[in-house]
């Protein structure tokens, strides 16, 4: 009898062992396959089964979650959704995530192992951490100033802190409310179709995902190349530039919108944006040096992330001399995002050095414990420090004596560059109005803000004056907001 009991006990132990082995196989070895199976809704239910963590601007959350009581329980909500959409992106139960919602998704949904003190234990128990918080670098006053300034016009604004690379404002117009895409009902589908069918493309983040011909604002890069290579040594010496200028190897003449550009000094040409002078300077500098300088400022960089990806700005590396002349005044195939042109301005303001831009100050757990800081952001030299000082002098002249007077601020030093970029077939489109600039309070030891503004549908009257008339006032208010907050 005892023998049979032992055999039954051994059989039970063997069966129990088999159950444990099978459970281990299912829960550990094959867990990934079951998780990834399209028929398994548990991960999706778990993902939306708790509130997402918040994004924070100026100490206040600009996102939230609401309990719907449905199977996918929590939907994303947004405070001032259109204002911050270029920063937050959207988190949709149907259409996925974009921008910070995507780049910081593992922190926001609680799946990042760093949110837990015992990540391995969480993997075993399948416990889920509460969503963490993402603290942004955005300054609310600057963001609102940029948004108000653009108003109903299409365009974008990017503002940076030159010394650190912190992104202070990132605005794109027209915008949209990301909350209309949060749910999974017919309303979200209708909103998705409406937004994607809108000819004005409100979901396009023009500040980082749209490139434009930079027009005369690119003359900052050309001037830097000319000064660094020694093509120009004296800001006030004549440049021996004809007016009009015949593009090399062609019979095409390039003219100016202003008088006095023939043989103009670099200072005069910069303040009044003489196309002929800068086209010839680009040719004199040469393709290789122009390409190297553009690359040092950040052009042709396909890997820039802030932490979401930024469309690469481009300066052609293979051109004839006529094409180089046009590229050197921000035309031909030269293209730049507003963020890139803010980086150009920041390099001038920061003594020739460029800090990589970043949008996240730190991430934290739901209880406030810091998970990750902003880290060290690479520094590269775009130009010699002496060149940067001379360019700051030239940019001050644009605001004090030239086309950028509308960017001036009381009790502050402001430098800038206006621009008008032609586009369309035969340059038939309404020119894009640009302004790039930096500002420094009288009591500050270094510039506190660098900004780039592009207005797509500006009422351009003549050349660069539209940049000074349409874009410069927007930049002025953004710079004013930053200086007030810093003071």
QUIUR-V962921 format. One record per pair of residues at least 12 apart in sequence whose ideal C-beta (glycine too) atoms are under 6 Angstrom apart, sorted by the first residue. I is the first residue (numbers start at 1). J is the second residue. Records with the same first field share a line. If there is no record, write none. Layout:
I: J / J
This chain:
47: 109
48: 72 / 73 / 74 / 93
49: 73
51: 65 / 74
52: 65 / 108 / 109 / 131
53: 108 / 131 / 132 / 133
54: 133
55: 88 / 134
56: 133 / 135
57: 136 / 138 / 140
58: 140
62: 79 / 84
63: 78
64: 77
72: 93 / 184
75: 182 / 183
76: 91 / 182
77: 179
78: 178 / 179
81: 177 / 178 / 179
82: 175 / 177
83: 147
85: 175 / 176 / 178
86: 170 / 172 / 205 / 207
87: 138 / 170
88: 100 / 101
89: 101
90: 178 / 181
92: 181 / 182
93: 184
94: 184 / 188
95: 181
99: 308
103: 307 / 308
104: 134
107: 132 / 363
108: 131
109: 131
110: 128 / 129 / 130 / 131
114: 371
115: 129 / 132 / 365
116: 129
130: 366
132: 363 / 364 / 365
133: 364
134: 360 / 363
135: 361 / 362
136: 359
137: 166 / 167 / 359 / 361
139: 168 / 485
141: 481 / 485
142: 159 / 168 / 169 / 478 / 481 / 482
143: 169
145: 477 / 478 / 481
146: 169 / 171 / 478
147: 171
149: 474 / 477
150: 173
153: 455 / 457
154: 173 / 456 / 457
155: 173 / 454 / 455 / 456
156: 172 / 206 / 207 / 338 / 454
157: 169 / 171 / 453
158: 170 / 207 / 338 / 339 / 342 / 452
159: 449 / 451 / 478
160: 342 / 346 / 357 / 450
162: 346 / 349 / 350 / 447 / 450
163: 350
164: 355
165: 355 / 356 / 357 / 358 / 377
167: 357 / 359
168: 482
169: 478
170: 207
172: 205 / 206 / 207
174: 200 / 202
175: 202
176: 195 / 202 / 203
207: 338 / 339
208: 310 / 337 / 339
209: 311
211: 311 / 313 / 335 / 336 / 337
212: 432 / 454
213: 330 / 331 / 421 / 423
214: 330 / 336 / 341
215: 330 / 419 / 420 / 421 / 434
216: 273 / 419 / 464
217: 341 / 417 / 419 / 434 / 436
218: 330 / 334
219: 278
220: 344 / 417
221: 293 / 294 / 297
222: 278 / 281 / 282 / 328
224: 293 / 383 / 387
225: 285 / 289 / 290 / 293
226: 281 / 285
227: 387
228: 383 / 384 / 387
229: 285 / 289
231: 284 / 285
232: 266
235: 266 / 267
236: 265 / 267
237: 265
238: 263
239: 277
240: 263
241: 263 / 276 / 277 / 280
243: 261 / 262 / 276
245: 276 / 279 / 280
247: 322 / 325
248: 321 / 322
249: 322
250: 322
254: 275 / 276 / 279
256: 274 / 275 / 276
257: 462 / 463
258: 272
261: 274 / 276
264: 277
270: 394
271: 397 / 398 / 401 / 402
272: 402
273: 464
275: 329
278: 328 / 329
279: 325 / 328 / 329
282: 324 / 325 / 328
283: 321 / 324 / 325
287: 324
291: 317
294: 315
296: 382
297: 344 / 382
298: 340 / 343
299: 313 / 315
306: 357 / 358 / 359
310: 339
311: 337
313: 336 / 337 / 340
314: 335
315: 334
316: 333
338: 452 / 454
341: 436 / 452
342: 450 / 452
345: 436 / 438 / 450
346: 450
347: 382
348: 388 / 391 / 392
349: 438 / 447 / 450
351: 385 / 388
352: 381 / 382 / 383 / 384 / 385 / 388
353: 379 / 381
354: 380 / 382
355: 377 / 379
356: 377 / 378
358: 374 / 377
361: 374
392: 415
395: 415 / 416
396: 415
398: 416 / 417
399: 414 / 416
403: 418 / 464 / 468
404: 416 / 418 / 468 / 472
406: 468 / 472 / 473
407: 437 / 472 / 475 / 476
409: 480
411: 442
412: 439 / 441 / 483
413: 440
414: 439
415: 438
416: 435 / 437
417: 436
418: 435 / 464 / 467 / 468
419: 434 / 464 / 467
420: 460 / 463 / 464 / 466 / 467
430: 457
431: 460
432: 454 / 456
433: 455 / 458 / 466 / 467 / 470 / 471
434: 454 / 467 / 471
435: 453 / 467 / 471 / 472 / 475
436: 452
437: 451 / 475
438: 450
439: 479 / 483
441: 483
448: 482 / 486
449: 479 / 482
451: 475 / 478 / 479
453: 471 / 474 / 475
455: 470 / 471
458: 470
